[in-house]
Amino acid sequence: MKPKFMVVFWKELRETLRDKRALGLLAMFTLMYPLMLGYLLQQQITRATKPEREGINLAVIGATQAPTLMSQLKQKNIEVHEVAPMNEHAIGDYLKARKAVAVLRLSDKFGENYREMRPARVELWYDSATESDARQRDIEEVLTAYGSNVASARLLAHGVSPAALAPIQVQRFDTGSSAARSAGLIGSILGFLFFPAFICGLSAAVDSTAGERERRSLEVLMAQPARAWELVCGKWLASGSLAIMGITLELMLAHAILSWLPLEEIGMSWRLSWPDLLLVCLVSVPLSLFAAAIQIAVAMNARSFKEAQSVLSFVMLAPMIPGVVVATLDLKTADWMYLVPMLSNQTLLREIAKGNASGMLPFALTFLSSAIPALLAVAFASWRMRSERYVLAV
């Protein structure tokens, strides 16, 4: 004979799986975050591997006065188009029409000032409202390099070494590994990878408590020969199972995407192995059960299905607060982080991705940080279920 809580578990699970809305929610949150992470990284890789200064159109007024500058711009893959003189209003209209990234206007006395070694004025016009900031900076880099070359040539003409303007040379050596850089970047959104633990089982948790009480089907269930803790455990395991499936599939999908992407193109790597991922999924099981237990305990105190959803929408934000605070304050990894639900999972995954040998203690702390609060929440819900005021909604 099956244990009574298993009978309740299979009943709740079958009812949830018949709900297309719940399955759609499970699929959406399982796929959304890994695909979003993969898309963002793919865009960064695309920008890093495309040809230098590709697609930069520069309109130049008075280009004939600086042939050397025009040649240097073309050498840097910047397309130079000479245009007729324009006033300020016409330049603004030209840029708004997006005919060029920027307009370079050389002063009428540019050639004269250049020959007499006086500052030759160059005006760079651009529209900051358009998405061309990076390309505009590329043009400025070429102009700066051109000015430096001219200055060096003038110093040599006067018998002065250009090295006199650079009394020190700074050489930078980065000892950070590509895995550590990867974890640092990806770690900023690791919290979202664990957030489905609080989403995938939400519908089942609310429907099996506040929903059943609103439909008056809970009274029939309470009349069966089963104790309160058996009913709560069955509902808790049904909701927790959906959350476990969702977060496990999501972590595996995210790992597959990160392993497939050519992160080496942007100086990064993803060194998490499948055995490490399975350990992360294992210690994430209590997080899903903790989320289900909190949702059931909170939803049991709501008078209606809508009230339970409204309250839980705020409760679900609470586990994300520690991760946001740690990321905002840029705190270093500490042992206390493994004692906070959800933050412990984020910290553990980030440290493993960095390649740091953590040992088994962080895994154990991460497991217990969610398992103990989950059992306490289930105990509270079982005590609440024994109340006639709860069952009768009085």
Secondary structure, 3 states (H helix, E strand, C coil): CCCHHHHHHHHHHHHHHCCHHHHHHHHHHHHHHHHHHHHHHHHHHHHHHCCCCCCEEEEEECHHHCHHHHHHHHHCCEEEEEECCCCHHHHHHHHHCCCCCEEEEECCCHHHHHHCCCCCCEEEEECCCCCCHHHHHHHHHHHHHHHHHHHHHHHHHCCCCHHHHCCCCCCCCCCCCHHHHHHHHHHHHHHHHHHHHHCCCHHHHHHHHHHHHHHCCHHHHHCCCCCHHHHHHHHHHHHHHHHHHHHHHHHHHHHHHHHHCCHHHHCCCCCCCHHHHHHHHHHCHHHHHHHHHHHHHHHCCCCCHHHHHHHHHHHCCCCHHHHHHHHHHCCCCCHHHHHCCCHHHHHHHHHHHHCCCCCCHHHHHHHHHHHHHHHHHHHHHHHHHCCHHHHHCC
